Amino acid sequence: MHRFLFAAAGIFFLTVPVAAQEDPGAKLPPGEGRDVVMKVCTKCHDPSIAAEQSFDEKGWKDLVDQMESNGARGTEAEFAQIVAYLSKAFPAK
Ligand code: HEC
C-alpha cells in the first residue's frame, strides 16, 4: 500500500511540470487576438505569464512596447490586436 502511494506521487510530480511546458498559453482565455499572442509572444517565454498581470489598455500597451524593445517582432496591426486582446482578457482590477 505504501509503495503504491509512493509510485502514484512520483507519477504526479513527474507529469505535472511536463504537461505545463507542453501547453504554452494554457492560461490565455479564448478570444479575438489570442492566435496573434500565440504567434508573437511565445518565442521567449510562455505567454501565460500575462495572466499574472492586470492593466488597462495603456498599461498593456506599455508592456507590449517593452516586449518589442526586448525583441518581440510583429506588425503594428499585430501589436494593436495583442493590446486589445490582453486588455479585454486581463483588465485592470
Ligand atoms: C524577444 C523575447 C520576448 C518576446 C517575443 C516577448 N517577451 Fe515578454 N518578456 C521578455 C523578457 C526578457 C521578460 C523579462 C524582463 C522584462 O520584464 O522585460 C519578459 C517579461 C514579460 C512579462 C512579465 C512582466 C513583469 O513585469 O513581470 C509579461 C507579462 C510579458 N513578458 C508579456 C509578453 C507579451 C504579451 C508578449 C507578446 C507581445 C511578449 N511578452 C513577448 C521577453 C520577450
Backbone and ligand atoms as CSV (ligand in chain L), in Angstrom:
chain,resi,resn,atom,element,x,y,z
A,1,MET,N,N,0.832,-1.209,0.000
A,1,MET,CA,C,0.000,0.000,0.000
A,1,MET,C,C,0.869,1.262,0.000
A,2,HIS,N,N,1.850,1.312,0.921
A,2,HIS,CA,C,2.713,2.493,0.940
A,2,HIS,C,C,3.481,2.644,-0.363
A,3,ARG,N,N,3.910,1.481,-0.874
A,3,ARG,CA,C,4.687,1.545,-2.104
A,3,ARG,C,C,3.826,2.104,-3.239
A,4,PHE,N,N,2.582,1.697,-3.228
A,4,PHE,CA,C,1.670,2.184,-4.271
A,4,PHE,C,C,1.518,3.712,-4.173
A,5,LEU,N,N,1.369,4.223,-2.952
A,5,LEU,CA,C,1.198,5.674,-2.794
A,5,LEU,C,C,2.423,6.421,-3.283
A,6,PHE,N,N,3.593,5.863,-2.970
A,6,PHE,CA,C,4.845,6.484,-3.428
A,6,PHE,C,C,4.877,6.578,-4.943
A,7,ALA,N,N,4.529,5.481,-5.591
A,7,ALA,CA,C,4.559,5.438,-7.050
A,7,ALA,C,C,3.574,6.450,-7.619
A,8,ALA,N,N,2.398,6.523,-7.027
A,8,ALA,CA,C,1.391,7.449,-7.526
A,8,ALA,C,C,1.887,8.887,-7.381
A,9,ALA,N,N,2.507,9.190,-6.224
A,9,ALA,CA,C,3.011,10.547,-6.007
A,9,ALA,C,C,4.120,10.842,-7.012
A,10,GLY,N,N,4.968,9.867,-7.274
A,10,GLY,CA,C,6.062,10.065,-8.223
A,10,GLY,C,C,5.534,10.397,-9.601
A,11,ILE,N,N,4.545,9.676,-10.040
A,11,ILE,CA,C,3.969,9.936,-11.360
A,11,ILE,C,C,3.366,11.338,-11.388
A,12,PHE,N,N,2.701,11.712,-10.313
A,12,PHE,CA,C,2.077,13.032,-10.249
A,12,PHE,C,C,3.131,14.135,-10.414
A,13,PHE,N,N,4.209,14.043,-9.651
A,13,PHE,CA,C,5.202,15.123,-9.712
A,13,PHE,C,C,5.974,15.128,-11.024
A,14,LEU,N,N,6.088,13.977,-11.669
A,14,LEU,CA,C,6.801,13.949,-12.939
A,14,LEU,C,C,5.952,14.505,-14.082
A,15,THR,N,N,4.667,14.202,-14.071
A,15,THR,CA,C,3.857,14.561,-15.238
A,15,THR,C,C,3.383,16.002,-15.199
A,16,VAL,N,N,3.138,16.567,-14.029
A,16,VAL,CA,C,2.551,17.901,-13.982
A,16,VAL,C,C,3.441,18.968,-14.632
A,17,PRO,N,N,4.734,19.068,-14.266
A,17,PRO,CA,C,5.541,20.108,-14.900
A,17,PRO,C,C,5.698,19.899,-16.406
A,18,VAL,N,N,5.799,18.645,-16.840
A,18,VAL,CA,C,5.937,18.383,-18.272
A,18,VAL,C,C,4.694,18.845,-19.012
A,19,ALA,N,N,3.529,18.527,-18.455
A,19,ALA,CA,C,2.286,18.935,-19.086
A,19,ALA,C,C,2.227,20.458,-19.193
A,20,ALA,N,N,2.686,21.165,-18.159
A,20,ALA,CA,C,2.650,22.623,-18.177
A,20,ALA,C,C,3.527,23.161,-19.309
A,21,GLN,N,N,4.677,22.552,-19.528
A,21,GLN,CA,C,5.572,23.033,-20.574
A,21,GLN,C,C,5.025,22.745,-21.973
A,22,GLU,N,N,4.318,21.635,-22.097
A,22,GLU,CA,C,3.829,21.266,-23.420
A,22,GLU,C,C,2.621,22.067,-23.831
A,23,ASP,N,N,2.086,22.863,-22.933
A,23,ASP,CA,C,0.863,23.563,-23.235
A,23,ASP,C,C,1.018,25.059,-23.011
A,24,PRO,N,N,1.861,25.724,-23.791
A,24,PRO,CA,C,2.012,27.165,-23.612
A,24,PRO,C,C,0.696,27.867,-23.917
A,25,GLY,N,N,0.463,28.935,-23.219
A,25,GLY,CA,C,-0.775,29.662,-23.466
A,25,GLY,C,C,-1.978,29.072,-22.771
A,26,ALA,N,N,-1.744,28.078,-21.882
A,26,ALA,CA,C,-2.866,27.403,-21.222
A,26,ALA,C,C,-3.748,28.378,-20.441
A,27,LYS,N,N,-3.146,29.467,-19.958
A,27,LYS,CA,C,-3.918,30.404,-19.127
A,27,LYS,C,C,-4.548,31.529,-19.937
A,28,LEU,N,N,-4.399,31.491,-21.252
A,28,LEU,CA,C,-4.987,32.545,-22.070
A,28,LEU,C,C,-6.396,32.134,-22.474
A,29,PRO,N,N,-7.407,32.886,-22.062
A,29,PRO,CA,C,-8.783,32.530,-22.435
A,29,PRO,C,C,-8.996,32.705,-23.935
A,30,PRO,N,N,-9.984,31.989,-24.499
A,30,PRO,CA,C,-10.267,32.169,-25.920
A,30,PRO,C,C,-10.725,33.597,-26.177
A,31,GLY,N,N,-10.468,34.095,-27.364
A,31,GLY,CA,C,-10.907,35.442,-27.697
A,31,GLY,C,C,-10.205,35.926,-28.943
A,32,GLU,N,N,-10.710,36.997,-29.499
A,32,GLU,CA,C,-10.129,37.567,-30.701
A,32,GLU,C,C,-8.729,38.084,-30.396
A,33,GLY,N,N,-7.761,37.691,-31.188
A,33,GLY,CA,C,-6.394,38.148,-30.994
A,33,GLY,C,C,-5.523,37.138,-30.264
A,34,ARG,N,N,-6.145,36.091,-29.696
A,34,ARG,CA,C,-5.362,35.091,-28.962
A,34,ARG,C,C,-4.334,34.420,-29.869
A,35,ASP,N,N,-4.740,34.137,-31.116
A,35,ASP,CA,C,-3.816,33.488,-32.052
A,35,ASP,C,C,-2.605,34.371,-32.334
A,36,VAL,N,N,-2.810,35.703,-32.336
A,36,VAL,CA,C,-1.685,36.617,-32.575
A,36,VAL,C,C,-0.731,36.583,-31.378
A,37,VAL,N,N,-1.306,36.546,-30.170
A,37,VAL,CA,C,-0.482,36.424,-28.958
A,37,VAL,C,C,0.351,35.129,-29.040
A,38,MET,N,N,-0.309,34.035,-29.448
A,38,MET,CA,C,0.387,32.755,-29.534
A,38,MET,C,C,1.500,32.792,-30.582
A,39,LYS,N,N,1.343,33.636,-31.572
A,39,LYS,CA,C,2.359,33.721,-32.621
A,39,LYS,C,C,3.536,34.603,-32.177
A,40,VAL,N,N,3.219,35.771,-31.608
A,40,VAL,CA,C,4.252,36.776,-31.344
A,40,VAL,C,C,4.878,36.606,-29.952
A,41,CYS,N,N,4.114,36.121,-28.990
A,41,CYS,CA,C,4.540,36.186,-27.590
A,41,CYS,C,C,5.049,34.865,-27.034
A,42,THR,N,N,5.229,33.848,-27.875
A,42,THR,CA,C,5.675,32.539,-27.364
A,42,THR,C,C,7.161,32.310,-27.601
A,43,LYS,N,N,7.854,33.242,-28.246
A,43,LYS,CA,C,9.240,32.981,-28.641
A,43,LYS,C,C,10.183,32.915,-27.456
A,44,CYS,N,N,9.952,33.768,-26.454
A,44,CYS,CA,C,10.914,33.870,-25.353
A,44,CYS,C,C,10.400,33.260,-24.052
A,45,HIS,N,N,9.099,33.241,-23.879
A,45,HIS,CA,C,8.525,32.713,-22.639
A,45,HIS,C,C,7.098,32.298,-22.911
A,46,ASP,N,N,6.540,31.538,-21.997
A,46,ASP,CA,C,5.139,31.140,-22.103
A,46,ASP,C,C,4.268,32.392,-21.961
A,47,PRO,N,N,3.408,32.679,-22.926
A,47,PRO,CA,C,2.593,33.891,-22.818
A,47,PRO,C,C,1.630,33.855,-21.635
A,48,SER,N,N,1.469,32.679,-21.003
A,48,SER,CA,C,0.604,32.590,-19.821
A,48,SER,C,C,1.055,33.511,-18.699
A,49,ILE,N,N,2.324,33.957,-18.716
A,49,ILE,CA,C,2.755,34.890,-17.664
A,49,ILE,C,C,1.943,36.183,-17.727
A,50,ALA,N,N,1.341,36.466,-18.868
A,50,ALA,CA,C,0.490,37.655,-18.968
A,50,ALA,C,C,-0.710,37.545,-18.031
A,51,ALA,N,N,-1.128,36.303,-17.733
A,51,ALA,CA,C,-2.287,36.101,-16.856
A,51,ALA,C,C,-1.993,36.544,-15.421
A,52,GLU,N,N,-0.712,36.723,-15.080
A,52,GLU,CA,C,-0.340,37.202,-13.737
A,52,GLU,C,C,-0.537,38.712,-13.609
A,53,GLN,N,N,-0.735,39.382,-14.745
A,53,GLN,CA,C,-0.793,40.840,-14.740
A,53,GLN,C,C,-2.222,41.306,-14.994
A,54,SER,N,N,-2.526,42.512,-14.563
A,54,SER,CA,C,-3.783,43.134,-14.987
A,54,SER,C,C,-3.541,44.622,-15.157
A,55,PHE,N,N,-3.856,45.098,-16.351
A,55,PHE,CA,C,-3.637,46.509,-16.689
A,55,PHE,C,C,-4.820,47.024,-17.483
A,56,ASP,N,N,-4.918,48.353,-17.559
A,56,ASP,CA,C,-5.832,48.941,-18.530
A,56,ASP,C,C,-5.121,48.942,-19.887
A,57,GLU,N,N,-5.794,49.479,-20.902
A,57,GLU,CA,C,-5.240,49.396,-22.244
A,57,GLU,C,C,-3.878,50.078,-22.349
A,58,LYS,N,N,-3.760,51.233,-21.677
A,58,LYS,CA,C,-2.493,51.969,-21.712
A,58,LYS,C,C,-1.375,51.143,-21.070
A,59,GLY,N,N,-1.718,50.475,-19.957
A,59,GLY,CA,C,-0.726,49.653,-19.270
A,59,GLY,C,C,-0.251,48.492,-20.130
A,60,TRP,N,N,-1.197,47.839,-20.831
A,60,TRP,CA,C,-0.822,46.724,-21.711
A,60,TRP,C,C,-0.002,47.225,-22.890
A,61,LYS,N,N,-0.351,48.430,-23.387
A,61,LYS,CA,C,0.418,48.973,-24.499
A,61,LYS,C,C,1.866,49.190,-24.062
A,62,ASP,N,N,2.040,49.748,-22.865
A,62,ASP,CA,C,3.396,49.958,-22.345
A,62,ASP,C,C,4.146,48.636,-22.232
A,63,LEU,N,N,3.456,47.597,-21.725
A,63,LEU,CA,C,4.132,46.306,-21.567
A,63,LEU,C,C,4.499,45.711,-22.921
A,64,VAL,N,N,3.566,45.803,-23.874
A,64,VAL,CA,C,3.838,45.244,-25.203
A,64,VAL,C,C,4.974,46.028,-25.876
A,65,ASP,N,N,5.001,47.359,-25.682
A,65,ASP,CA,C,6.125,48.159,-26.193
A,65,ASP,C,C,7.438,47.681,-25.591
A,66,GLN,N,N,7.378,47.378,-24.285
A,66,GLN,CA,C,8.576,46.886,-23.590
A,66,GLN,C,C,9.033,45.554,-24.199
A,67,MET,N,N,8.056,44.675,-24.526
A,67,MET,CA,C,8.392,43.401,-25.152
A,67,MET,C,C,8.996,43.617,-26.535
A,68,GLU,N,N,8.501,44.648,-27.207
A,68,GLU,CA,C,9.047,44.954,-28.523
A,68,GLU,C,C,10.514,45.364,-28.383
A,69,SER,N,N,10.819,46.157,-27.349
A,69,SER,CA,C,12.233,46.505,-27.188
A,69,SER,C,C,13.040,45.331,-26.643
A,70,ASN,N,N,12.368,44.358,-25.999
A,70,ASN,CA,C,13.067,43.116,-25.638
A,70,ASN,C,C,13.416,42.306,-26.884
A,71,GLY,N,N,12.688,42.536,-27.975
A,71,GLY,CA,C,12.977,41.812,-29.207
A,71,GLY,C,C,11.774,41.134,-29.842
A,72,ALA,N,N,10.557,41.362,-29.306
A,72,ALA,CA,C,9.356,40.766,-29.911
A,72,ALA,C,C,9.153,41.384,-31.294
A,73,ARG,N,N,8.822,40.540,-32.256
A,73,ARG,CA,C,8.646,41.015,-33.620
A,73,ARG,C,C,7.235,40.782,-34.125
A,74,GLY,N,N,6.598,41.839,-34.616
A,74,GLY,CA,C,5.269,41.731,-35.201
A,74,GLY,C,C,4.980,43.028,-35.921
A,75,THR,N,N,3.866,43.072,-36.644
A,75,THR,CA,C,3.490,44.307,-37.328
A,75,THR,C,C,2.743,45.203,-36.333
A,76,GLU,N,N,2.587,46.479,-36.721
A,76,GLU,CA,C,1.803,47.411,-35.891
A,76,GLU,C,C,0.412,46.844,-35.625
A,77,ALA,N,N,-0.207,46.281,-36.684
A,77,ALA,CA,C,-1.565,45.740,-36.554
A,77,ALA,C,C,-1.580,44.579,-35.554
A,78,GLU,N,N,-0.546,43.735,-35.609
A,78,GLU,CA,C,-0.488,42.601,-34.680
A,78,GLU,C,C,-0.338,43.078,-33.235
A,79,PHE,N,N,0.538,44.074,-33.022
A,79,PHE,CA,C,0.705,44.580,-31.660
A,79,PHE,C,C,-0.588,45.216,-31.154
A,80,ALA,N,N,-1.318,45.907,-32.061
A,80,ALA,CA,C,-2.598,46.514,-31.655
A,80,ALA,C,C,-3.601,45.429,-31.271
A,81,GLN,N,N,-3.624,44.313,-32.019
A,81,GLN,CA,C,-4.536,43.205,-31.695
A,81,GLN,C,C,-4.167,42.581,-30.357
A,82,ILE,N,N,-2.867,42.471,-30.099
A,82,ILE,CA,C,-2.396,41.886,-28.842
A,82,ILE,C,C,-2.830,42.760,-27.663
A,83,VAL,N,N,-2.640,44.079,-27.800
A,83,VAL,CA,C,-3.030,45.003,-26.728
A,83,VAL,C,C,-4.540,44.908,-26.490
A,84,ALA,N,N,-5.325,44.844,-27.587
A,84,ALA,CA,C,-6.782,44.766,-27.453
A,84,ALA,C,C,-7.181,43.464,-26.751
A,85,TYR,N,N,-6.552,42.351,-27.151
A,85,TYR,CA,C,-6.877,41.057,-26.541
A,85,TYR,C,C,-6.532,41.060,-25.049
A,86,LEU,N,N,-5.309,41.516,-24.723
A,86,LEU,CA,C,-4.860,41.449,-23.330
A,86,LEU,C,C,-5.669,42.380,-22.433
A,87,SER,N,N,-6.037,43.564,-22.944
A,87,SER,CA,C,-6.774,44.471,-22.058
A,87,SER,C,C,-8.207,43.980,-21.839
A,88,LYS,N,N,-8.695,43.109,-22.726
A,88,LYS,CA,C,-10.001,42.502,-22.512
A,88,LYS,C,C,-9.889,41.259,-21.614
A,89,ALA,N,N,-8.846,40.461,-21.856
A,89,ALA,CA,C,-8.697,39.202,-21.108
A,89,ALA,C,C,-8.234,39.448,-19.673
A,90,PHE,N,N,-7.339,40.440,-19.497
A,90,PHE,CA,C,-6.774,40.702,-18.164
A,90,PHE,C,C,-6.870,42.189,-17.855
A,91,PRO,N,N,-8.090,42.690,-17.667
A,91,PRO,CA,C,-8.262,44.135,-17.448
A,91,PRO,C,C,-7.758,44.572,-16.080
A,92,ALA,N,N,-7.561,45.870,-15.916
A,92,ALA,CA,C,-7.151,46.423,-14.631
A,92,ALA,C,C,-8.202,46.056,-13.593
A,93,LYS,N,N,-7.729,45.715,-12.393
A,93,LYS,CA,C,-8.676,45.296,-11.337
A,93,LYS,C,C,-9.313,46.511,-10.668
L,1,HEC,C1,C,12.229,38.645,-27.634
L,1,HEC,C2,C,11.800,37.974,-26.427
L,1,HEC,C3,C,10.389,38.271,-25.902
L,1,HEC,C4,C,9.210,38.232,-26.597
L,1,HEC,C5,C,8.981,37.844,-28.054
L,1,HEC,C6,C,8.171,38.587,-25.637
L,1,HEC,N1,N,8.724,38.791,-24.403
L,1,HEC,FE1,FE,7.687,39.137,-22.669
L,1,HEC,N2,N,9.429,39.130,-21.638
L,1,HEC,C7,C,10.688,39.020,-22.183
L,1,HEC,C8,C,11.676,39.212,-21.154
L,1,HEC,C9,C,13.188,39.171,-21.351
L,1,HEC,C10,C,10.962,39.435,-19.947
L,1,HEC,C11,C,11.512,39.719,-18.544
L,1,HEC,C12,C,12.075,41.121,-18.455
L,1,HEC,C13,C,11.060,42.199,-18.671
L,1,HEC,O1,O,10.057,42.289,-17.906
L,1,HEC,O2,O,11.239,42.983,-19.635
L,1,HEC,C14,C,9.555,39.351,-20.281
L,1,HEC,C15,C,8.525,39.509,-19.366
L,1,HEC,C16,C,7.180,39.509,-19.680
L,1,HEC,C17,C,6.105,39.681,-18.724
L,1,HEC,C18,C,6.257,39.827,-17.230
L,1,HEC,C19,C,6.483,41.274,-16.888
L,1,HEC,C20,C,6.596,41.505,-15.405
L,1,HEC,O3,O,6.695,42.693,-15.040
L,1,HEC,O4,O,6.586,40.542,-14.627
L,1,HEC,C21,C,4.935,39.680,-19.420
L,1,HEC,C22,C,3.512,39.820,-18.877
L,1,HEC,C23,C,5.283,39.512,-20.827
L,1,HEC,N3,N,6.646,39.398,-20.939
L,1,HEC,C24,C,4.365,39.505,-21.847
L,1,HEC,C25,C,4.700,39.397,-23.200
L,1,HEC,C26,C,3.751,39.553,-24.286
L,1,HEC,C27,C,2.265,39.865,-24.129
L,1,HEC,C28,C,4.447,39.339,-25.434
L,1,HEC,C29,C,3.935,39.451,-26.876
L,1,HEC,C30,C,3.642,40.825,-27.303
L,1,HEC,C31,C,5.842,39.056,-25.085
L,1,HEC,N4,N,5.946,39.124,-23.722
L,1,HEC,C32,C,6.832,38.737,-25.981
L,1,HEC,C33,C,10.986,38.733,-23.496
L,1,HEC,C34,C,10.070,38.617,-24.529
